[in-house]
């Protein structure tokens, strides 16, 4: 899942630099990675959590909303603009959206999940990963195992 998240971030970054269509990039990701791309994509862009089915439905509605805005304004509307308008004005998922550069946000998240000295993951990361594993196990009617390994080094 982290690999898919990073692939989405890299794809969005490349779309911004070479001005390619995000729709096409997302479609390619979905074809290669499956529909699990939708909730991760929307989480990267909005920090909202959706099931795969709800995320796909929201994605389709965002694309329709973009087309509607373009026809009413008689000019191109960026997908990110349509998404912000959709989540704040149509679906009301966001009450006070804030714009932030994606790379700055991801760097801040990385810093908040790792120890500054060692670079190792911290308790916050563990809690998030555990919650994700529990949710995944529940979603797919599965189970998971958590193993703790305690290493004690004694000095003479």
Sine and cosine of phi, psi and omega as CSV:
sin_phi,cos_phi,sin_psi,cos_psi,sin_omega,cos_omega
0.00,0.00,-0.63,0.78,0.03,-1.00
-0.91,0.41,-0.55,0.84,0.05,-1.00
-0.91,0.41,-0.67,0.75,0.03,-1.00
-0.91,0.41,-0.67,0.74,0.05,-1.00
-0.85,0.53,-0.72,0.69,0.00,-1.00
-0.92,0.40,-0.60,0.80,0.04,-1.00
-0.89,0.45,-0.63,0.78,0.04,-1.00
-0.91,0.41,-0.71,0.70,0.01,-1.00
-0.88,0.48,-0.70,0.71,0.02,-1.00
-0.89,0.46,-0.65,0.76,0.01,-1.00
-0.91,0.42,-0.69,0.72,0.02,-1.00
-0.90,0.44,-0.62,0.79,0.02,-1.00
-0.91,0.41,-0.66,0.75,0.01,-1.00
-0.93,0.36,-0.56,0.83,0.06,-1.00
-0.89,0.45,-0.62,0.78,-0.02,-1.00
-0.93,0.36,-0.58,0.81,-0.06,-1.00
-0.99,0.12,-0.62,0.79,-0.02,-1.00
-0.97,-0.26,0.14,0.99,0.14,-0.99
0.87,0.49,0.57,0.82,0.08,-1.00
-1.00,0.09,0.26,-0.97,-0.05,-1.00
-0.97,0.24,0.81,-0.58,0.01,-1.00
-0.90,0.44,-0.59,0.81,0.00,-1.00
-0.83,0.56,-0.73,0.68,-0.02,-1.00
-0.90,0.43,-0.66,0.75,0.01,-1.00
-0.89,0.45,-0.69,0.72,0.02,-1.00
-0.90,0.43,-0.68,0.74,0.01,-1.00
-0.87,0.49,-0.66,0.75,0.04,-1.00
-0.90,0.44,-0.66,0.75,0.03,-1.00
-0.89,0.45,-0.67,0.74,0.01,-1.00
-0.90,0.44,-0.66,0.75,0.02,-1.00
-0.90,0.44,-0.60,0.80,-0.04,-1.00
-1.00,0.09,-0.61,0.80,-0.15,-0.99
-0.94,-0.34,-0.26,0.97,-0.02,-1.00
0.99,-0.12,0.03,-1.00,-0.08,-1.00
-0.95,0.31,-0.15,0.99,0.10,-1.00
-0.90,0.43,-0.20,0.98,0.07,-1.00
-0.89,0.45,-0.62,0.79,-0.11,-0.99
-0.86,0.50,-0.79,0.62,-0.02,-1.00
-0.91,0.42,-0.56,0.83,0.01,-1.00
-0.94,0.34,-0.67,0.74,0.05,-1.00
-0.85,0.53,-0.77,0.64,-0.02,-1.00
-0.91,0.40,-0.53,0.85,0.06,-1.00
-0.93,0.38,-0.66,0.75,0.04,-1.00
-0.88,0.48,-0.68,0.74,-0.09,-1.00
-0.99,0.11,-0.43,0.90,-0.11,-0.99
-0.76,-0.65,-0.25,0.97,-0.12,-0.99
0.91,0.42,0.30,0.95,0.10,-0.99
-1.00,0.00,0.53,-0.85,0.02,-1.00
-0.97,-0.23,0.79,-0.61,0.05,-1.00
-0.72,-0.70,0.49,-0.87,0.20,-0.98
-0.94,0.35,0.24,-0.97,0.01,-1.00
-0.86,0.51,-0.70,0.71,-0.02,-1.00
-0.90,0.44,-0.72,0.69,0.01,-1.00
-0.91,0.41,-0.61,0.79,0.01,-1.00
-0.90,0.43,-0.68,0.73,0.03,-1.00
-0.89,0.45,-0.68,0.73,0.03,-1.00
-0.88,0.48,-0.71,0.71,0.04,-1.00
-0.90,0.44,-0.65,0.76,0.02,-1.00
-0.87,0.49,-0.73,0.68,0.03,-1.00
-0.88,0.48,-0.64,0.77,0.03,-1.00
-0.92,0.39,-0.58,0.82,0.05,-1.00
-0.90,0.43,-0.69,0.73,0.02,-1.00
-0.89,0.45,-0.66,0.75,0.07,-1.00
-0.90,0.44,-0.65,0.76,0.00,-1.00
-0.91,0.42,-0.63,0.78,0.05,-1.00
-0.87,0.49,-0.71,0.70,0.03,-1.00
-0.88,0.48,-0.66,0.75,0.02,-1.00
-0.89,0.46,-0.72,0.70,0.02,-1.00
-0.88,0.47,-0.67,0.74,0.00,-1.00
-0.90,0.44,-0.63,0.78,0.00,-1.00
-0.95,0.33,-0.60,0.80,0.00,-1.00
-0.96,0.29,-0.60,0.80,-0.03,-1.00
-1.00,0.03,-0.25,0.97,-0.02,-1.00
0.84,0.54,0.68,0.74,0.06,-1.00
-0.32,-0.95,0.32,-0.95,0.03,-1.00
-0.91,0.41,0.61,-0.80,0.06,-1.00
-0.81,-0.58,0.80,-0.60,0.00,-1.00
-0.91,0.42,0.52,-0.85,-0.01,-1.00
-0.86,0.50,-0.65,0.76,-0.02,-1.00
-0.90,0.43,-0.55,0.83,0.06,-1.00
-0.93,0.37,-0.70,0.71,0.02,-1.00
-0.90,0.44,-0.62,0.78,0.01,-1.00
-0.90,0.43,-0.70,0.71,0.02,-1.00
-0.88,0.47,-0.70,0.71,0.01,-1.00
-0.91,0.42,-0.65,0.76,-0.01,-1.00
-0.89,0.46,-0.77,0.64,-0.06,-1.00
-0.96,0.29,-0.43,0.91,0.00,-1.00
-1.00,-0.07,-0.51,0.86,-0.09,-1.00
-0.94,-0.35,-0.50,0.87,-0.07,-1.00
-0.99,-0.11,-0.87,0.49,-0.06,-1.00
-1.00,0.05,-0.28,0.96,0.04,-1.00
0.89,0.46,0.47,0.88,0.07,-1.00
-0.96,0.28,-0.50,0.87,0.00,-1.00
-0.91,-0.41,0.79,-0.62,0.03,-1.00
-1.00,-0.06,-0.64,0.77,-0.02,-1.00
-0.70,-0.71,0.97,0.24,-0.05,-1.00
-0.92,0.40,0.54,-0.84,0.01,-1.00
-0.80,-0.59,0.66,-0.75,0.05,-1.00
-1.00,-0.04,0.71,-0.70,0.04,-1.00
-0.52,-0.86,0.56,-0.83,0.04,-1.00
-0.91,0.42,0.77,-0.63,-0.09,-1.00
-0.85,0.53,-0.68,0.73,-0.02,-1.00
-0.90,0.43,-0.61,0.79,0.04,-1.00
-0.91,0.42,-0.66,0.75,0.02,-1.00
-0.90,0.44,-0.72,0.69,-0.01,-1.00
-0.90,0.43,-0.61,0.79,0.04,-1.00
-0.91,0.42,-0.65,0.76,0.04,-1.00
-0.90,0.44,-0.68,0.73,0.04,-1.00
-0.88,0.47,-0.66,0.75,-0.01,-1.00
-0.89,0.45,-0.69,0.72,0.00,-1.00
-0.90,0.44,-0.60,0.80,-0.04,-1.00
-0.96,0.28,-0.25,0.97,-0.05,-1.00
-0.96,-0.28,-0.05,1.00,-0.04,-1.00
-0.79,-0.61,0.40,-0.92,0.08,-1.00
-0.98,0.20,0.76,-0.66,-0.06,-1.00
-0.90,0.44,-0.53,0.85,-0.04,-1.00
-0.99,0.15,-0.76,0.66,-0.10,-0.99
-1.00,-0.08,-0.40,0.92,-0.08,-1.00
0.98,0.19,0.06,1.00,0.01,-1.00
-0.98,0.19,0.44,-0.90,0.04,-1.00
-0.91,0.42,0.54,-0.84,-0.02,-1.00
-0.97,-0.26,-0.11,-0.99,-0.04,-1.00
-0.89,0.46,-0.61,0.80,0.02,-1.00
-0.85,0.52,-0.70,0.71,0.03,-1.00
-0.89,0.45,-0.69,0.72,0.02,-1.00
-0.85,0.53,-0.73,0.69,-0.01,-1.00
-0.88,0.48,-0.68,0.74,0.01,-1.00
-0.92,0.40,-0.68,0.74,0.00,-1.00
-0.92,0.40,-0.65,0.76,0.03,-1.00
-0.90,0.44,-0.70,0.71,0.03,-1.00
-0.87,0.49,-0.67,0.75,0.03,-1.00
-0.89,0.45,-0.65,0.76,0.02,-1.00
-0.92,0.40,-0.66,0.75,0.03,-1.00
-0.90,0.45,-0.73,0.69,0.01,-1.00
-0.88,0.48,-0.67,0.74,0.00,-1.00
-0.90,0.43,-0.68,0.73,0.01,-1.00
-0.89,0.46,-0.66,0.75,0.03,-1.00
-0.92,0.38,-0.67,0.74,-0.04,-1.00
-0.88,0.47,-0.62,0.78,-0.05,-1.00
-0.98,-0.22,0.29,0.96,-0.01,-1.00
0.76,0.65,0.68,0.73,-0.01,-1.00
-0.90,-0.43,-0.27,-0.96,0.05,-1.00
-0.65,-0.76,0.15,-0.99,0.07,-1.00
-0.55,-0.83,0.28,-0.96,-0.01,-1.00
-0.87,-0.50,0.67,-0.74,0.05,-1.00
-0.90,-0.44,0.85,-0.53,-0.03,-1.00
-0.89,-0.46,0.79,-0.61,0.10,-0.99
-0.97,-0.25,0.74,-0.67,0.06,-1.00
-0.88,-0.48,0.87,-0.50,0.00,-1.00
-0.94,-0.34,0.83,-0.56,-0.01,-1.00
-0.93,-0.37,0.85,-0.53,0.00,-1.00
-0.89,-0.45,0.82,-0.58,0.03,-1.00
-0.94,-0.35,0.86,-0.52,0.01,-1.00
-0.98,-0.22,0.70,-0.71,0.07,-1.00
-0.96,-0.29,0.58,-0.82,0.02,-1.00
-0.98,0.18,0.00,0.00,0.00,0.00
